[in-house]
Each structure stands twice: as structure tokens, then as C-alpha cells.
């Protein structure tokens, strides 16, 4: 399933273009700061397997105003490189590839 193009951003990593997107509104658990921020990445020209990254920070729109950092393009690029070394094949169809980087996330409630 391809990412929605609206509010997504393109990023070029080592000569390949990817599309990435943060969910605009938090899920219920993210809003309550029970689970961390996630975002998704796919190959821009030939989307196959989606990469789903779980970060170690709260969603910026959480309902308690818990401080969170921004997801920077440099972080997205680094995460894509890590996923590729761990076996993510972005152009091949398949189930989403999950990359958990939530170590250190602390639920504040």
C-alpha cells in the first residue's frame, strides 16, 4: 500500500529517492504519550515494502504538551541506511518492514 502523497516529503539517499511521511495527528496511544512517534518511508518511484520506523520520542501533537524533538531529514536518511543494511527491500512487494528505535522512550503518564 502506497503512502498518501499529501503532506509527504521526498528525500534522496545515496542516489535513490524516497518518500516519507509523519502522521499529522497522533494515534490515541501517541496522544496519551503511551507509545512513541512513528513515521513511514517508501521508494518514491517504485513503492513496494513500506518501512515503518518507531522513534524514541513522543508525537509532537501529544495531548499533554510533552516535549518532543523534530524528525530531521538527516535522521530519516540515517534510518533508511540502517534499514537497508538490515534487509529492507523497498522496491519488492511485501509486508511492512518495522525498524524499532524506541530504546529510551519513557511514557510520561
N, CA, C and O atoms as a GROMACS GRO file, in nm:
protein
  436
    1UNK      N    1   0.084  -0.118   0.000
    1UNK     CA    2   0.000   0.000   0.000
    1UNK      C    3   0.088   0.124   0.000
    1UNK      O    4   0.176   0.137   0.085
    2UNK      N    5   0.067   0.212  -0.092
    2UNK     CA    6   0.149   0.332  -0.107
    2UNK      C    7   0.111   0.439  -0.005
    2UNK      O    8  -0.003   0.446   0.040
    3UNK      N    9   0.209   0.520   0.030
    3UNK     CA   10   0.184   0.632   0.120
    3UNK      C   11   0.100   0.737   0.051
    3UNK      O   12   0.105   0.753  -0.071
    4UNK      N   13   0.022   0.809   0.128
    4UNK     CA   14  -0.052   0.922   0.076
    4UNK      C   15   0.049   1.029   0.041
    4UNK      O   16   0.137   1.062   0.121
    5UNK      N   17   0.039   1.085  -0.078
    5UNK     CA   18   0.137   1.185  -0.122
    5UNK      C   19   0.118   1.319  -0.053
    5UNK      O   20   0.214   1.396  -0.037
    6UNK      N   21  -0.004   1.349  -0.012
    6UNK     CA   22  -0.030   1.474   0.056
    6UNK      C   23   0.046   1.478   0.188
    6UNK      O   24   0.040   1.383   0.267
    7UNK      N   25   0.116   1.586   0.213
    7UNK     CA   26   0.197   1.609   0.333
    7UNK      C   27   0.315   1.512   0.347
    7UNK      O   28   0.367   1.494   0.457
    8UNK      N   29   0.356   1.451   0.238
    8UNK     CA   30   0.475   1.367   0.243
    8UNK      C   31   0.592   1.448   0.187
    8UNK      O   32   0.573   1.549   0.119
    9UNK      N   33   0.712   1.402   0.216
    9UNK     CA   34   0.831   1.472   0.170
    9UNK      C   35   0.921   1.376   0.096
    9UNK      O   36   0.927   1.257   0.128
   10UNK      N   37   0.990   1.428  -0.003
   10UNK     CA   38   1.086   1.347  -0.077
   10UNK      C   39   1.224   1.366  -0.016
   10UNK      O   40   1.258   1.474   0.033
   11UNK      N   41   1.303   1.260  -0.019
   11UNK     CA   42   1.439   1.266   0.030
   11UNK      C   43   1.525   1.178  -0.060
   11UNK      O   44   1.484   1.068  -0.098
   12UNK      N   45   1.643   1.226  -0.093
   12UNK     CA   46   1.735   1.150  -0.176
   12UNK      C   47   1.845   1.094  -0.085
   12UNK      O   48   1.915   1.169  -0.017
   13UNK      N   49   1.858   0.961  -0.086
   13UNK     CA   50   1.958   0.895  -0.003
   13UNK      C   51   2.046   0.810  -0.094
   13UNK      O   52   2.000   0.713  -0.153
   14UNK      N   53   2.170   0.848  -0.105
   14UNK     CA   54   2.268   0.774  -0.184
   14UNK      C   55   2.220   0.750  -0.328
   14UNK      O   56   2.238   0.642  -0.383
   15UNK      N   57   2.158   0.852  -0.387
   15UNK     CA   58   2.115   0.845  -0.526
   15UNK      C   59   1.977   0.787  -0.550
   15UNK      O   60   1.934   0.778  -0.665
   16UNK      N   61   1.908   0.747  -0.446
   16UNK     CA   62   1.772   0.692  -0.460
   16UNK      C   63   1.675   0.785  -0.390
   16UNK      O   64   1.702   0.834  -0.280
   17UNK      N   65   1.560   0.810  -0.454
   17UNK     CA   66   1.460   0.899  -0.397
   17UNK      C   67   1.355   0.818  -0.322
   17UNK      O   68   1.301   0.720  -0.373
   18UNK      N   69   1.327   0.863  -0.200
   18UNK     CA   70   1.227   0.801  -0.114
   18UNK      C   71   1.124   0.907  -0.077
   18UNK      O   72   1.149   1.027  -0.087
   19UNK      N   73   1.008   0.860  -0.034
   19UNK     CA   74   0.901   0.947   0.017
   19UNK      C   75   0.880   0.909   0.163
   19UNK      O   76   0.871   0.791   0.196
   20UNK      N   77   0.872   1.009   0.250
   20UNK     CA   78   0.848   0.980   0.391
   20UNK      C   79   0.738   1.069   0.444
   20UNK      O   80   0.713   1.178   0.392
   21UNK      N   81   0.671   1.020   0.548
   21UNK     CA   82   0.555   1.092   0.600
   21UNK      C   83   0.534   1.062   0.747
   21UNK      O   84   0.540   0.947   0.790
   22UNK      N   85   0.508   1.168   0.823
   22UNK     CA   86   0.466   1.158   0.962
   22UNK      C   87   0.314   1.165   0.965
   22UNK      O   88   0.253   1.239   0.888
   23UNK      N   89   0.256   1.091   1.053
   23UNK     CA   90   0.111   1.102   1.073
   23UNK      C   91   0.085   1.240   1.136
   23UNK      O   92   0.147   1.276   1.236
   24UNK      N   93  -0.006   1.315   1.077
   24UNK     CA   94  -0.031   1.451   1.124
   24UNK      C   95  -0.087   1.453   1.265
   24UNK      O   96  -0.041   1.529   1.350
   25UNK      N   97  -0.186   1.370   1.289
   25UNK     CA   98  -0.246   1.363   1.422
   25UNK      C   99  -0.198   1.236   1.492
   25UNK      O  100  -0.179   1.132   1.427
   26UNK      N  101  -0.177   1.244   1.622
   26UNK     CA  102  -0.129   1.124   1.692
   26UNK      C  103  -0.239   1.018   1.702
   26UNK      O  104  -0.358   1.050   1.701
   27UNK      N  105  -0.197   0.893   1.711
   27UNK     CA  106  -0.292   0.788   1.745
   27UNK      C  107  -0.334   0.812   1.890
   27UNK      O  108  -0.277   0.898   1.958
   28UNK      N  109  -0.432   0.739   1.938
   28UNK     CA  110  -0.479   0.757   2.074
   28UNK      C  111  -0.364   0.736   2.174
   28UNK      O  112  -0.343   0.818   2.264
   29UNK      N  113  -0.291   0.626   2.158
   29UNK     CA  114  -0.179   0.597   2.250
   29UNK      C  115  -0.067   0.700   2.238
   29UNK      O  116  -0.004   0.735   2.338
   30UNK      N  117  -0.043   0.750   2.116
   30UNK     CA  118   0.058   0.855   2.099
   30UNK      C  119   0.012   0.985   2.163
   30UNK      O  120   0.092   1.058   2.221
   31UNK      N  121  -0.117   1.015   2.154
   31UNK     CA  122  -0.171   1.135   2.215
   31UNK      C  123  -0.157   1.134   2.366
   31UNK      O  124  -0.134   1.238   2.428
   32UNK      N  125  -0.171   1.014   2.424
   32UNK     CA  126  -0.156   1.000   2.569
   32UNK      C  127  -0.011   0.977   2.611
   32UNK      O  128   0.016   0.959   2.730
   33UNK      N  129   0.081   0.977   2.517
   33UNK     CA  130   0.224   0.954   2.538
   33UNK      C  131   0.248   0.815   2.599
   33UNK      O  132   0.337   0.796   2.682
   34UNK      N  133   0.167   0.719   2.555
   34UNK     CA  134   0.188   0.580   2.594
   34UNK      C  135   0.273   0.507   2.491
   34UNK      O  136   0.334   0.404   2.522
   35UNK      N  137   0.277   0.558   2.369
   35UNK     CA  138   0.360   0.498   2.266
   35UNK      C  139   0.431   0.609   2.189
   35UNK      O  140   0.382   0.722   2.182
   36UNK      N  141   0.546   0.578   2.131
   36UNK     CA  142   0.627   0.681   2.064
   36UNK      C  143   0.580   0.713   1.923
   36UNK      O  144   0.495   0.645   1.865
   37UNK      N  145   0.637   0.817   1.870
   37UNK     CA  146   0.614   0.864   1.734
   37UNK      C  147   0.661   0.759   1.633
   37UNK      O  148   0.766   0.697   1.651
   38UNK      N  149   0.584   0.741   1.528
   38UNK     CA  150   0.624   0.654   1.418
   38UNK      C  151   0.612   0.734   1.288
   38UNK      O  152   0.534   0.829   1.280
   39UNK      N  153   0.690   0.695   1.188
   39UNK     CA  154   0.675   0.751   1.055
   39UNK      C  155   0.704   0.643   0.954
   39UNK      O  156   0.761   0.539   0.986
   40UNK      N  157   0.665   0.670   0.829
   40UNK     CA  158   0.678   0.568   0.724
   40UNK      C  159   0.760   0.622   0.608
   40UNK      O  160   0.762   0.742   0.580
   41UNK      N  161   0.828   0.528   0.540
   41UNK     CA  162   0.913   0.561   0.425
   41UNK      C  163   0.885   0.458   0.316
   41UNK      O  164   0.862   0.341   0.344
   42UNK      N  165   0.888   0.504   0.191
   42UNK     CA  166   0.876   0.412   0.078
   42UNK      C  167   0.962   0.462  -0.037
   42UNK      O  168   1.002   0.579  -0.040
   43UNK      N  169   0.990   0.374  -0.132
   43UNK     CA  170   1.061   0.413  -0.254
   43UNK      C  171   0.968   0.506  -0.331
   43UNK      O  172   0.850   0.475  -0.347
   44UNK      N  173   1.018   0.619  -0.378
   44UNK     CA  174   0.932   0.719  -0.442
   44UNK      C  175   0.881   0.676  -0.579
   44UNK      O  176   0.766   0.704  -0.612
   45UNK      N  177   0.963   0.609  -0.659
   45UNK     CA  178   0.926   0.576  -0.796
   45UNK      C  179   0.860   0.439  -0.810
   45UNK      O  180   0.774   0.420  -0.895
   46UNK      N  181   0.900   0.346  -0.726
   46UNK     CA  182   0.851   0.208  -0.737
   46UNK      C  183   0.820   0.155  -0.597
   46UNK      O  184   0.892   0.069  -0.546
   47UNK      N  185   0.712   0.206  -0.533
   47UNK     CA  186   0.685   0.166  -0.396
   47UNK      C  187   0.653   0.017  -0.385
   47UNK      O  188   0.571  -0.036  -0.460
   48UNK      N  189   0.718  -0.048  -0.292
   48UNK     CA  190   0.694  -0.189  -0.265
   48UNK      C  191   0.668  -0.205  -0.116
   48UNK      O  192   0.558  -0.178  -0.069
   49UNK      N  193   0.770  -0.249  -0.044
   49UNK     CA  194   0.758  -0.266   0.101
   49UNK      C  195   0.777  -0.132   0.171
   49UNK      O  196   0.873  -0.060   0.144
   50UNK      N  197   0.686  -0.100   0.260
   50UNK     CA  198   0.693   0.024   0.336
   50UNK      C  199   0.779   0.002   0.460
   50UNK      O  200   0.769  -0.101   0.527
   51UNK      N  201   0.863   0.099   0.490
   51UNK     CA  202   0.944   0.098   0.610
   51UNK      C  203   0.869   0.177   0.717
   51UNK      O  204   0.831   0.292   0.693
   52UNK      N  205   0.847   0.118   0.833
   52UNK     CA  206   0.780   0.184   0.944
   52UNK      C  207   0.882   0.198   1.058
   52UNK      O  208   0.932   0.098   1.109
   53UNK      N  209   0.911   0.322   1.095
   53UNK     CA  210   1.011   0.350   1.197
   53UNK      C  211   0.942   0.394   1.325
   53UNK      O  212   0.858   0.484   1.324
   54UNK      N  213   0.977   0.330   1.435
   54UNK     CA  214   0.930   0.370   1.567
   54UNK      C  215   1.045   0.444   1.633
   54UNK      O  216   1.152   0.388   1.653
   55UNK      N  217   1.021   0.568   1.668
   55UNK     CA  218   1.126   0.653   1.726
   55UNK      C  219   1.126   0.639   1.878
   55UNK      O  220   1.048   0.562   1.934
   56UNK      N  221   1.213   0.713   1.943
   56UNK     CA  222   1.217   0.712   2.090
   56UNK      C  223   1.166   0.843   2.149
   56UNK      O  224   1.203   0.880   2.261
   57UNK      N  225   1.081   0.912   2.075
   57UNK     CA  226   1.028   1.040   2.123
   57UNK      C  227   0.877   1.044   2.109
   57UNK      O  228   0.820   0.971   2.027
   58UNK      N  229   0.810   1.130   2.187
   58UNK     CA  230   0.666   1.141   2.176
   58UNK      C  231   0.624   1.212   2.046
   58UNK      O  232   0.704   1.282   1.984
   59UNK      N  233   0.499   1.190   2.007
   59UNK     CA  234   0.445   1.261   1.891
   59UNK      C  235   0.439   1.410   1.926
   59UNK      O  236   0.400   1.445   2.037
   60UNK      N  237   0.479   1.499   1.833
   60UNK     CA  238   0.480   1.642   1.863
   60UNK      C  239   0.342   1.699   1.898
   60UNK      O  240   0.334   1.802   1.964
   61UNK      N  241   0.235   1.634   1.855
   61UNK     CA  242   0.100   1.683   1.883
   61UNK      C  243   0.034   1.605   1.996
   61UNK      O  244  -0.088   1.592   1.999
   62UNK      N  245   0.114   1.552   2.090
   62UNK     CA  246   0.054   1.478   2.201
   62UNK      C  247  -0.031   1.573   2.284
   62UNK      O  248  -0.011   1.694   2.282
   63UNK      N  249  -0.126   1.518   2.356
   63UNK     CA  250  -0.227   1.597   2.425
   63UNK      C  251  -0.183   1.655   2.558
   63UNK      O  252  -0.257   1.732   2.618
   64UNK      N  253  -0.064   1.619   2.604
   64UNK     CA  254  -0.016   1.667   2.732
   64UNK      C  255   0.093   1.773   2.718
   64UNK      O  256   0.142   1.826   2.818
   65UNK      N  257   0.131   1.802   2.596
   65UNK     CA  258   0.236   1.900   2.574
   65UNK      C  259   0.375   1.850   2.612
   65UNK      O  260   0.466   1.929   2.634
   66UNK      N  261   0.389   1.717   2.619
   66UNK     CA  262   0.520   1.659   2.649
   66UNK      C  263   0.618   1.698   2.540
   66UNK      O  264   0.590   1.676   2.422
   67UNK      N  265   0.731   1.755   2.576
   67UNK     CA  266   0.827   1.797   2.473
   67UNK      C  267   0.876   1.681   2.386
   67UNK      O  268   0.898   1.570   2.434
   68UNK      N  269   0.890   1.710   2.260
   68UNK     CA  270   0.943   1.610   2.167
   68UNK      C  271   1.033   1.683   2.068
   68UNK      O  272   1.015   1.802   2.041
   69UNK      N  273   1.128   1.611   2.014
   69UNK     CA  274   1.216   1.669   1.913
   69UNK      C  275   1.151   1.661   1.776
   69UNK      O  276   1.043   1.604   1.761
   70UNK      N  277   1.216   1.718   1.680
   70UNK     CA  278   1.169   1.710   1.542
   70UNK      C  279   1.236   1.593   1.474
   70UNK      O  280   1.346   1.552   1.510
   71UNK      N  281   1.168   1.539   1.373
   71UNK     CA  282   1.230   1.438   1.289
   71UNK      C  283   1.295   1.514   1.173
   71UNK      O  284   1.226   1.574   1.090
   72UNK      N  285   1.426   1.511   1.169
   72UNK     CA  286   1.501   1.584   1.068
   72UNK      C  287   1.529   1.496   0.947
   72UNK      O  288   1.543   1.374   0.961
   73UNK      N  289   1.538   1.555   0.828
   73UNK     CA  290   1.572   1.476   0.710
   73UNK      C  291   1.700   1.395   0.726
   73UNK      O  292   1.710   1.284   0.673
   74UNK      N  293   1.798   1.449   0.797
   74UNK     CA  294   1.923   1.374   0.818
   74UNK      C  295   1.897   1.247   0.900
   74UNK      O  296   1.960   1.144   0.875
   75UNK      N  297   1.806   1.254   0.996
   75UNK     CA  298   1.770   1.136   1.075
   75UNK      C  299   1.698   1.034   0.988
   75UNK      O  300   1.723   0.914   0.999
   76UNK      N  301   1.609   1.082   0.902
   76UNK     CA  302   1.537   0.992   0.811
   76UNK      C  303   1.636   0.922   0.719
   76UNK      O  304   1.626   0.801   0.698
   77UNK      N  305   1.732   0.995   0.665
   77UNK     CA  306   1.832   0.936   0.576
   77UNK      C  307   1.914   0.830   0.650
   77UNK      O  308   1.938   0.723   0.596
   78UNK      N  309   1.955   0.860   0.773
   78UNK     CA  310   2.032   0.763   0.851
   78UNK      C  311   1.949   0.637   0.878
   78UNK      O  312   2.000   0.526   0.871
   79UNK      N  313   1.823   0.656   0.909
   79UNK     CA  314   1.734   0.543   0.936
   79UNK      C  315   1.714   0.457   0.811
   79UNK      O  316   1.710   0.334   0.820
   80UNK      N  317   1.702   0.520   0.697
   80UNK     CA  318   1.689   0.446   0.571
   80UNK      C  319   1.813   0.361   0.548
   80UNK      O  320   1.803   0.244   0.511
   81UNK      N  321   1.929   0.418   0.570
   81UNK     CA  322   2.054   0.342   0.553
   81UNK      C  323   2.059   0.222   0.648
   81UNK      O  324   2.101   0.113   0.609
   82UNK      N  325   2.018   0.242   0.773
   82UNK     CA  326   2.016   0.133   0.870
   82UNK      C  327   1.921   0.023   0.825
   82UNK      O  328   1.956  -0.095   0.829
   83UNK      N  329   1.802   0.062   0.781
   83UNK     CA  330   1.702  -0.037   0.737
   83UNK      C  331   1.752  -0.116   0.616
   83UNK      O  332   1.730  -0.237   0.607
   84UNK      N  333   1.820  -0.049   0.525
   84UNK     CA  334   1.873  -0.119   0.408
   84UNK      C  335   1.978  -0.222   0.449
   84UNK      O  336   1.983  -0.332   0.392
   85UNK      N  337   2.061  -0.188   0.547
   85UNK     CA  338   2.162  -0.285   0.592
   85UNK      C  339   2.099  -0.400   0.669
   85UNK      O  340   2.158  -0.508   0.680
   86UNK      N  341   1.978  -0.378   0.723
   86UNK     CA  342   1.909  -0.483   0.798
   86UNK      C  343   1.814  -0.565   0.711
   86UNK      O  344   1.742  -0.651   0.762
   87UNK      N  345   1.813  -0.538   0.580
   87UNK     CA  346   1.736  -0.623   0.491
   87UNK      C  347   1.611  -0.564   0.429
   87UNK      O  348   1.538  -0.635   0.360
   88UNK      N  349   1.584  -0.436   0.451
   88UNK     CA  350   1.467  -0.374   0.387
   88UNK      C  351   1.490  -0.368   0.237
   88UNK      O  352   1.594  -0.319   0.191
   89UNK      N  353   1.394  -0.416   0.160
   89UNK     CA  354   1.400  -0.411   0.014
   89UNK      C  355   1.282  -0.325  -0.034
   89UNK      O  356   1.173  -0.377  -0.055
   90UNK      N  357   1.304  -0.195  -0.050
   90UNK     CA  358   1.195  -0.101  -0.073
   90UNK      C  359   1.118  -0.121  -0.203
   90UNK      O  360   1.002  -0.080  -0.212
   91UNK      N  361   1.178  -0.182  -0.304
   91UNK     CA  362   1.108  -0.198  -0.432
   91UNK      C  363   1.035  -0.331  -0.445
   91UNK      O  364   0.958  -0.351  -0.539
   92UNK      N  365   1.058  -0.422  -0.352
   92UNK     CA  366   0.991  -0.552  -0.357
   92UNK      C  367   0.862  -0.547  -0.276
   92UNK      O  368   0.859  -0.491  -0.166
   93UNK      N  369   0.754  -0.606  -0.328
   93UNK     CA  370   0.629  -0.607  -0.252
   93UNK      C  371   0.643  -0.695  -0.128
   93UNK      O  372   0.722  -0.789  -0.125
   94UNK      N  373   0.565  -0.663  -0.028
   94UNK     CA  374   0.567  -0.743   0.094
   94UNK      C  375   0.508  -0.668   0.211
   94UNK      O  376   0.464  -0.554   0.199
   95UNK      N  377   0.508  -0.733   0.324
   95UNK     CA  378   0.459  -0.673   0.448
   95UNK      C  379   0.550  -0.559   0.490
   95UNK      O  380   0.668  -0.557   0.454
   96UNK      N  381   0.497  -0.463   0.567
   96UNK     CA  382   0.581  -0.353   0.613
   96UNK      C  383   0.703  -0.403   0.690
   96UNK      O  384   0.696  -0.502   0.763
   97UNK      N  385   0.813  -0.334   0.673
   97UNK     CA  386   0.938  -0.364   0.742
   97UNK      C  387   0.945  -0.270   0.862
   97UNK      O  388   0.948  -0.148   0.845
   98UNK      N  389   0.946  -0.325   0.982
   98UNK     CA  390   0.946  -0.243   1.104
   98UNK      C  391   1.088  -0.227   1.157
   98UNK      O  392   1.162  -0.324   1.171
   99UNK      N  393   1.123  -0.104   1.186
   99UNK     CA  394   1.252  -0.073   1.246
   99UNK      C  395   1.225  -0.002   1.378
   99UNK      O  396   1.176   0.111   1.380
  100UNK      N  397   1.257  -0.069   1.486
  100UNK     CA  398   1.228  -0.018   1.620
  100UNK      C  399   1.349   0.055   1.676
  100UNK      O  400   1.452  -0.006   1.704
  101UNK      N  401   1.336   0.186   1.691
  101UNK     CA  402   1.441   0.268   1.752
  101UNK      C  403   1.387   0.336   1.878
  101UNK      O  404   1.425   0.448   1.911
  102UNK      N  405   1.298   0.264   1.947
  102UNK     CA  406   1.230   0.324   2.062
  102UNK      C  407   1.304   0.307   2.193
  102UNK      O  408   1.253   0.345   2.298
  103UNK      N  409   1.424   0.251   2.190
  103UNK     CA  410   1.500   0.235   2.315
  103UNK      C  411   1.518   0.372   2.381
  103UNK      O  412   1.563   0.467   2.318
  104UNK      N  413   1.482   0.379   2.505
  104UNK     CA  414   1.494   0.506   2.578
  104UNK      C  415   1.363   0.584   2.587
  104UNK      O  416   1.356   0.685   2.657
  105UNK      N  417   1.259   0.539   2.516
  105UNK     CA  418   1.130   0.608   2.526
  105UNK      C  419   1.069   0.582   2.662
  105UNK      O  420   1.063   0.467   2.707
  106UNK      N  421   1.024   0.687   2.727
  106UNK     CA  422   0.961   0.675   2.858
  106UNK      C  423   0.823   0.735   2.851
  106UNK      O  424   0.807   0.854   2.821
  107UNK      N  425   0.722   0.654   2.878
  107UNK     CA  426   0.586   0.703   2.883
  107UNK      C  427   0.573   0.796   3.002
  107UNK      O  428   0.613   0.761   3.114
  108UNK      N  429   0.518   0.913   2.980
  108UNK     CA  430   0.512   1.011   3.088
  108UNK      C  431   0.383   1.001   3.169
  108UNK      O  432   0.364   1.075   3.266
  109UNK      N  433   0.293   0.910   3.130
  109UNK     CA  434   0.164   0.901   3.203
  109UNK      C  435   0.128   0.757   3.227
  109UNK      O  436   0.024   0.729   3.286
   0.00000   0.00000   0.00000
